[in-house]
């Protein structure tokens, strides 16, 4: 979660097309104490993203924000299913998401890491915190680099094509 030119390019590439379904919290107007938020990332949300590997899905996020005078603690738990393209057969495949992350801020300098200064990848504006985008980030870090169906679950026609093109023995023509 660093401010850099590279991350701002990342944010521009993956930014949602519409901000209307986001839970944007103004930290400067929120009273000190514990606050809870429920967020749903659904097919419409994932469809609004540009260049995302997630095709669709339904993910629930439970966010607890403990705002204190000098710092805050943010707990985000995400659970649900997203669909990505299988690297082997190119059909959609489900991935279960179940993760919980905590973000701590101990002083103003740490809080500034989560505030939007120009185009930062976490979509914070002034003292606004975009909880929906943070939930999406947690979902996206839970997607493995390689995603493929379990053995025997890929598209049968594609499996046949792949099998026909496999070399059983070392062959200079393969």
N, C-alpha and C positions, 0 to 999 in steps of 0.2 A: 504494500500500500504506500507507494512512494510517488511523489510528484515528479514527473519527468516528461520530456517531449514525447518519448516513445509511448508512455501510457496515455497521453492525450490523443495520440493517433489511434491507439487501440480503442479508446472510448468513442471516437468519432465513427470508427468502423462498425462497432457493435452496439451503438446507442439505439435505444428504442425509437421507433418512428413517432410515437405519440407518448406524451407524458401524462395523459389524463387518467390512466389507471394506476398511477404510482402513489404510494403512501409516502409523501414528503412531509417530514416532521421539522418544524422550525424550533430548534433547540433554544433559541433566545426567548421564545414565548411559552415554552413548556415549563410548568412548575417543577420544582425540585421534588423528587420522589420516584417511585417505580411506576412505569407505564407499560401496558401490554398492547400488542397489535397482532391481528391475524391477517395474513396476506395470502392470496391465491394466485398462483402462476398457472394460467390455463392455455389452451390452444391459441386463443386470440393474442395473448401476451407473446408467446413464442413466435407466432406468425408475424408479429410487428417488428421483430428483430432482424436486422440485416446481417448477413454473413455468420449466422449462428449455426452450429452443427446440430442443434436441437430442432427437430421437425415439429414436434407437438408434445403435449404432456399435461399432467395435472399434478401440481406440487403445492402442498400447504406449508406455510412458514409461520411459526410462532415466534414473535419477537418480544423480548423483555428488555426494556431500557431502564436502568437505574441511574437517574440523573442526580448528581450531587453538586454542591457549590463549586468544588474545585475540579471535579472529574466526572466520568461516567463509565458505566459498564453496560455493554450491549451483548445480549445472548440471542442467537438466531438458530432455531432448529428447523430444518427442512425435511419433509418426508413426502414421497409420492413416486410417480413414474414419469419418465420422459422417453421419447422415441427418437432414435438416431438411426443413421444408415449403417447397415452391416457392411464392414469393409470387405467381406468375402463374397456375399451374394447380392449386395446393393439393395436389399429389401429393408423396410423399416424394422427395427427391433427395439423392444422395451428395455429400459435400464431402471432398476429400482434405486431411488435416492433416499438416503437416511443419514443425515449428518447434523452435527451441532457445533457451532463455532462461537467463541467469545472474543469480543473486542474490548480492550481496556484503554482508557485514556487517563493519564495521571496529572497532566497539567495543560495549560493553554497551548504549548508547543505541540503536544501530542494531538490535541483536538484539531489543530490546524491541518494535520495530515488528512483529516476526514472532511475538511471543508473545501468547497469548490473554489479554486483560484484559476480562472480561465477555463480550460477544458481538461478536467481531471477524470480518470476512468471510473470513479465511483459516484459520479453524478451528484455531488454536493454543491449547493448554491448558498453562498454567504454562510449562515448558520443552519442551513437546511440539510437534512439527512434523508437521502432517498432509500428507504428501507426495502423497497421492491427490487431495486438494482442490486443491493447487497445480497438479498436472498437469491437472485439470479446468479451472482458471482459464486456463491456457495454451491449452488446446483452445478454450475459449469466446472468447478474444480473437482467435482466428484465423477466426472465422465472420464473413463480410461482413455489413454492415447489410442489404443487399438480396441475397437469394439466389433465383436462378431458373435453370431449365434453359437450356442453349444453345438457340439458334434451331432449331426443328423437333423438339426432344426433349420438349416438354410434352405432356400428355395431349391427344390429338387431339380428343376431344369438347369439352374446355374451350377449346381453340384455336378451334374452330368457333364456340362461343358468344361468345368474345371478339371474333372477326372480325365476327360479325353485329351487334355493338353498337358497332363503331368508326364514327366519322364520317369519311368520306373528304374532305368539303369542309365548310368552316365553315357550320353550320346553326343557326339560333337555337333549334330544337327539340331539339338534341343537348345 
